C-alpha cells in the first residue's frame, strides 16, 4: 500500500494534474484511482457559457460547489441558479446539465470515479484533431457518463 493511501495527502491551490478541455481548465484534486474508484474531485475553471450536454451518471451521484461566478444547473425537473458558496447535489442516474454564467466561473465537482479519465482522453484526442460526437459518447460511456443529447455541449 502506498503511503498516501494510509495517510492521505494535501494539495495547495493550483496543484494536481491539469486538463485543458475545450477552454475549461481542470485540476484533478482526487482521481478515481486515488480514491480506490469511489469518486473523483475536479476543480473546473470555465469560460463564459459552457457546460456539458444533458447526461446521466449511472454509477454514482455528482455534486457541485461553486467557488466563483454563476452557474445554471438543471437537475431533473429543477433549475438552480448557483453562485459562490452554493452547493447542488445530483443523485445517481438523474438527468442533468450545467452552464457557466456570462463571466465564467470556478466550481468544485465531486463525480463518479473515472470522470477525469473521460476529460483527459477527449482532451488528448482534440490536440491531434477533431473528435466526433460518436467518439466522445463512446469514451464517456467507458467512464460512467451517458449523454442523452448533444445540444449545447461545451458551447458547441
N, C-alpha and C positions, 0 to 999 in steps of 0.2 A: 504494500500500500504506500502510495506517495505521501510525503509529509503534509501537503496541503489538504489531503483528504482526511487526515487525522486532526489537523489543527486549524483548518480554514486558511483564508488569505485575505489580503486587503489590496485595493486598487485606489490610487489617487485619481483626482479629476483628470480626465483625458487618457488615462491608462486603460489598457485592454486591447485586444485585437480589433482592428479597424476595417470596416467595409464601406466602400463607396457604391451606393445602389441608386441609380437613376437620380442623381442630385441630392440624395439623402445620405448624410454621414452617420454611420452606425458604429458604436463602440460596444463590443461584446463584454459585458461585465461578468456574466456567468454562462458558460456554454452547456449544452446538454451533456457532453462528455464529463465536464467538471461536476455536474450535479447528479452523476450516476443515472443520467437520462430521465430525471424527474421534471426539469423545466429549464428554461433559458431566461436570461435577463439582458436586455439590449437597450442602451441609451441611443435614441434617434434624434438627429437634428434635421428637420425638414425645411425645405424652401416653401414658398407660398403655394397653397392649393394642391398639395399632393397627398396620396394615400392609396391603399390597395383597393381593388375591385371587391365586390361583395364575396365573402368567403366564410368558411367554417373551419374549425379545428376539431376533428372527430376524436382526437386523442387527449385533449385537455382544454382547460379554460385559458383565457387570456385576460390580462388586466393592464390598464393604462394609468400612469401617474404623470400628470402634466407638470413639467418643470418651468417652462417658459411658453409664452404665446397663447394661442387659442386653437382648439380642435372641435370639430363637429364629429361626433361618434354616433353612428347608427348601430343599435343593438337590438335585433329582433324588430319589434314594432316601435321601439322607443328611439328618440333622438335626444342626445345630450350635448349641450354646449359646455365644453370644459376649458377652464383657464388654469393658470398656475396654481398649484396646490390641490386641484380637483383630481378625483380618482374615479375610474369607471371599470367595472368588472363585467366580463362576458363569459357566461357559463359554457362549458364544453358543448360543441355541436350547434350553438346558436348563430345564425347568420349575422354578420356584422361587417362594417367598414368604417373608415375614418378619413377625414381630410383636414390638413393643416389650414390655419386661417391665413388671412391676407399678408401677414407679416411672418409667416412660417411659425416654427415652434420647436420646442425640445420636449421629448416625452420619454419616460422610462417604461419599457414594455416587458411584462412578465408573460412568457408564452410557453406553449408546449416545447419540450426538449427538441432540439434539432432545427428550429426555425432559422437560426443563424446560418445553418448549412445551406438552406434554400437561398438566402440572400447572397451568400458567398459564391455559390455555384453560378447563379444567374449573373452576378456582377463580373465574374471571371469570363464568362461567355460573351458578355457585352463588350468587354475590352477587345475581343477578337472580331466581332461583327454583330449583326442583328440577331435577336432571339425571337423566334416565332411564338405566338400565343400557345400553340400546342406543346412546344418545347418547355415553355415556362410552367404550364399546367402539370406536365409530367414530373418536372423537378419538384414542384411544390408538393405534389402528392406523395413523393418519397419521404417528405419531412413533415407530414401531418397538417397540410393545408390544402383545402379543396376550394377552388374558385367556382362560384355559382354563376358569374357573368364576367364579361371583360370590360365593362363600362368604366370609364374614368380611372383606369388602372395607372397609378403613379403619374397622373397628369397627361397621359397619352390619349 
